Amino acid sequence: MKRLGIGLTGLACLMVVVVVAAPLVMSSETVKARIEAQLSDVTGRRVRLAGDSSVSINPYLGVTYFDVTIGQAQGQAGAQGEAAPLVTIEEMRAQLGFLALLRGEITLSRLT
């Protein structure tokens, strides 16, 4: 029983270290580029994360982006002929998949 308690304590400590160290190890530009690519693939439109970003570890591992734009479908243009964005989002929060991050992958598990 004592071994089980020591093992669980060690595992909990390891998880805390990984969660605290992850934002320090992650390149924000790499995460930004992958999130833009994933969202562009899902929507079929160009997604641009233009504003500032912040990384959080509480209550989940995630990143918040400001000034997000989703472009028009290719071939569509605005009233003056320029490709106006379909939508502009002031603040977007993305929750990152913890287990995928341990494997070196960046996947979105939730987007708000």
N, C-alpha and C positions, 0 to 999 in steps of 0.2 A: 504494500500500500504506500509506503514511504517513497519507493522508487517511482511509482506512478505520479505522485505529487511533485517530485523533483523534475520528472520528465515534462509534465504539463507546465510547470513554472518556467523551465528552460525554453519550451516552445513559445510560450506567451512573451517572454523577453525577446526572443528572436523576431517575432512578428512586430513588436514595438520598434525595434531597431530598424527593420526594413521599412515600416511605414514612415518613420521619422526621416530616414536617409533618402527615400525615394525622391522627394522634391529637390533635394540637393544634387542628385545624380542625373535626373531627367533634364535633357536639353529642351528648353521651352520652344525653340524654333523647330525642333524635330517633332515635338508633340503638336505644335500648331500646324505644321505641314501635313501631318497624318490626319488630323481632325478635319482640316479643309478637304483633303482628298476623300475621306470617308463620307463626309456630308455631300460633296459634289457627286460622288457615285450614287448615293441614295436618292438625291433629289433630281439628278440629271441636269443640274444647273451649276454655274460657277459660284462657289461659296468663298467669301473673302473675310478673314478675321483681321480687321485693320487696326483696331484699338489696342489698348493695354490689356494685359492679362495678369491673373494672380492664381497661384497654386494653393490648394487647401488640403489639409489632411484630417480635418475634423468636421463633420462626423464621418466623412468618407474621403477617399483620395480623389481629388477632382481639380478642375481648372475652370476659371471664370474668364470669359472674353467679353470685351466691350466693343461696340461699333462693328457689328457683324452684318454683312450684306449678302443677299442671295440674288443672283442676277436673273435676267429674263432668259427664256429659252433661246437657243441660237436662232438667229433670223428675225427675232422680234425686236422692235425698237420703240422708244418713247415718242412723245408728240413732236419733238424737234428733230427726230431722226437718230438721236443718240440712244444707246442701250441703257435706259434707266433701270435701276435695280427693281426687282419684283417686290422685295421687302427689305427693310433695314431693321435690325434688332439692336436695341440699346444694350442689353445684357443677356448673355447666354452662359449657362452653367453646364458643364459636361462632367459626368462621373466616369472615372476610368476603371476598367476591369483590373482588380488587384492581382489575380492569379496570372492573367495575361501579361501584366507588367513585370512580374517575376521572371517570365520566359523571355522578356525583352520585346514584347509586342505591345502596341498601344491600341486598345479597343475601347469603344464607348459602351458603357453598360446602361447609361441613362443620360438624357438630354432634356434640360428645362430652360 
